[in-house]
Amino acid sequence: MRYCLQCGSEYQEGVRECADCPGSMLVDAEALRQRHIAVSGEQDTRKFVRAATAEDPLTADDFVALLEKERIPVFCRPRRTGSVDVLTTGALEPWWEIMVGEEHLGRAIELLAQEKAQLDDTSDEAARAAEEEELETEATAPPHSAL
């Protein structure tokens, strides 16, 4: 049997390309195991660990998309369902945990740190632009007595 290197789907020997992942190589089961990809029909023994947390769903989605693009096995695990969780459980957990395959942890942390820095820079830049726009609006607004 042959397997898609990207998604792990199983194919007969004559098939040349994965139907779901055009351009992905088809390899034997041993090549999948070497890359820590679960082989169809076998128990998945990969261990996933927390690489990062996210406080909103958009950031969590961004982190997952980045890691998937780099072909790092990833999933996002919700930790809280609402603001009352803190009141009922007493534990303040992050909203989402970004979980990656243990063997990819170092690379994932590096990529996520770069992405977080870029997001922080963008956020700071947006805040400065909003402040400048507010000051400009206040400067051009008519005086209150004119209203």
N, C-alpha and C positions, 0 to 999 in steps of 0.2 A: 504494500500500500504506500501511497504518497500522501503528504500532508502539506497544506498551505503554510508557509513560513510566517504569514502575518496573522491569520485567524485560527489556524489549526484544523480546518476542515479536512476531512478524509476523501481521497480520490483514488480511482482505479489507476493502474499503471499507464494506460494510454493517454490520459488527460494531461494537457500541457500547461493549463492556466486555471487558477481559482476563479470560479464563477462570481464570487463576492468581492475579490480583491484583484482586479486586473493588474497584471504586471508583477504580481508576487510569485516568488519561486515556489515550486513544489519540491519537497525534500523527504527523506526517509524519517522514520520515527526517532532514530538516534540523534539526528541533527536537531530535531525539536527539543529533545531532552537536554542536549548540550546548551541550548539557549533558554532553558527553564520555561518552556511552553508545554502545557499539558497536552498529552496525546489523547485523541478521541478514544473513549472506552476505558481509559485507565484512570485511576484515582489521582486527583490533583493534590499533590503534596507540597505545593509552594507555600511558603510562609510570607504573609504580608505584614508590614510594620508601618507605623505612622511616619510620614515624611514631612507633613505640614498640617496646618489647620486653616480654616477659612471662616470668616464671620458672616458671609453673605453667599447666597447661591450663585451669583454671577462670578464671584472670585473663585468659588469652588469649581464651577464649570470651566473657567479659564485655565485653572491649574490642571484639571483632568485632560483637557484638550491638548495642552502643551506636552504633557507626559505621553499621551497617546501618539502624538505626532513623532515623538522621539522613540516610539515603540517600547515604552516602559510599561509593564503590566501595572494597571492602576484601577482603583475604584474609590468612590467617595462614600463615606459612611456618615449619615446624620447622627448627631449626638444628642441634640435637644429638639423638642418639637414646639416649644413655645416659651414665652417669658415666665410662665408660672413654674416651669421645671425647677428653677432655682429655689423657689419657695417650697415646693413639695419634696425635693430630694436633698436640698442643702448643698449640692455639688454644682459648682459653676464649671461646666465643660465647654469646650469650643463648640460652635454650631456644627461644623463639618470637619471630619478628619479625612485627609488625603492619604490613602493607603497604597503602598507600592510593594512589589516583590522585594524580599529582603536583600537579594543579591544586587538590586538596582538602587539601594538606598542612597549611597554616596552621590551618584550622578543626579538622582532626583532632587536631593537637597540643594545641590549646586544650581540646577536649572530653576527651581522654585525660588531660590534666594534672588536670582537675577530678575525673574519675572516680578517678584514682590517689589524689588527696588524700582523697577520700571513703572509699576502701577503707582507706587508712592510718589515718584517724580511727576507723573501725569496728574495725580490728585493735587499735589502742591501747586502745580502750574495752573490748574483749573481754579483753585481757591484764589490765587493771586489775580487771575483774570476777572473773576467775579467781583473782588474787592475794587479793582480798578474801574470796572464798569459801574459799580455802585457809586463811587466817588464822582465819576464823570456825570452820572445821572443827577446826583445831588447838586452839582455845580451848575447844571443847565436848567434845573427845575425853577419854575417861577416862584417868587416868595409867597409864603402862606397868606399874607394880607391881600394879594392879588386875586385870590380865589374867592 
